[in-house]
Amino acid sequence: MGHRANLIIIKDAAYSLYYSHWCANTMPNNLFWGPEAAVAFIERQEPTTGWLDSAWAEGGALVDLDRKYLLWYGGEDTKYEIPLRRHLIRMMQPLWPGWTIEWAAAGILDMAAYLGYPSVKLQSLSKEPSASISLIPEPKDGWVRTLASMIYPDGELRVYPVQSEVEEYLLQGPQLLASLEQSTGCRELDLNEWPKETPDQGFHLDLRAGTIDIWYAPDIGMLLHQIRALWPGWIVTDRKDQYESQIRLAGGRIRFQTENWEELTERLTTSLLGSHSSPVDFIRQVAQLKEEAGEQLEINPHALVDEPQDVPLNTRMKLLHYAIANMAEA
C-alpha cells in the first residue's frame, strides 16, 4: 500500500536521491508553489541510494537547480487527464520563472535517462495479454479508456472507442489484425457526445503504410519498446501526450471534448487549496482495530512516514492568485 516516488535534486552537477512512500498522488500540490518550496519538500523526504523501478514508481520529480529544469510525473488526476495536466503546468509557470517544466512520459525511466543512470536497471515489462481482446466499440453510455483508429487496405477509416488499455491490444502483435471487423468501427467520432470522462490513451494503425502512432497520458515505461519488438517491420511512433496527432491522422474525423479553462482552473484551485489527509492516520486506525480484535497487522515501516508539503494556506492563496493572474494565454 502506498503511492511511491523517487525525488531528485541536482545542484553543482551532483544529484541527491530521495524516497517518499506517499507523495506520488499529491505531486501537483508538492511542486506547484515554486522551486524553493519544492526543494524544501524534497529535502524532508528520506534520503536513499535505491531507485524504484518502473513498476513501483508511481510518481517522481527531478529538480535541476543548475539548469532550472523540472521533470516530473504523478498526481491522482493529472496523471490521466492531459488537458488538466497542461493547464496545471501553465498555472505553475509564473511561480517557476525562467524554468522549463516538462512531463516525464516514460516516468522514472526519463528521470534516470536525464542523469545518465542506466535505465535498464529500472525497467519492468508490461505483461502480455493472457487472452486476445478484439476492438469492439463501446456504446455511448460505456466507459472508454482507449481511442483506436484504423485505416484499412481499401483506405477506409474506422474509429473504435474501447475499454481496455493500449497494451491489451498492441501487445498481441499482428495477431490483433486477425480479429479486426471493419464494419463495427465508426466512420467518425465526436467525444463531446459522450460522458465527461475522456480517453487517456490511443493509437492509430495504418494497414497500408505499416505504421502505428501511439499517444498516452499515464507514464508508459517500457511499453513502446515491447510494442516495437512485437511488430517487426512496422514503424511505431511515440506521440507522448499529443492526442491531437490522432485527429490529424484520422483526417479530422475525431473530435475530442472542448477544453474549458475556467473549469480546469476551478478544479485545480480546489485541489491546491485543499487540506492534507495523511494516509498514516488511516493505517494506524486499522492497525489499532486489528489489535483490539486480537489480530496482528504487519506494516511496512515506510508506510508510517508521511512528510507532506507544508506551505501555509494563506501563502498558497496568495501564490495561487498570482499564478492565475499571470498565466499565459496560450
Buried (B, 14 or more C-beta within 10 A) or exposed (E): EBBBBBBBBBEEEEBBBBBBBBBBBBBBBBBBBBBEBBBEBBEBBEEBEEBBBBBBBBBBBBBBEEEBBBBBBBBBBBBBBBBBBBBBBBBBBBBBEEBEBBBBBBBBBBBBBBBEBEBEEBBBEBEEBEEEBBBBBBEEEEEBBBBBBBBBEEEEBBBBBBBBBBBBBBBBBEEBEEEBEEEEBBEEBEBEEBEEEBBBBBBBBBBEEEBBBBBBBBBBBBBBBBBBEBBEEBEBBBBBBBBEBBBEBBEEBBBBBEEEEEEBBEBBBEBBEEEEEEBBEEBBEEBEEEEEEEEEEEBEEBBEBBBBBEBEEEEBEEBBEEBBEEBEEE
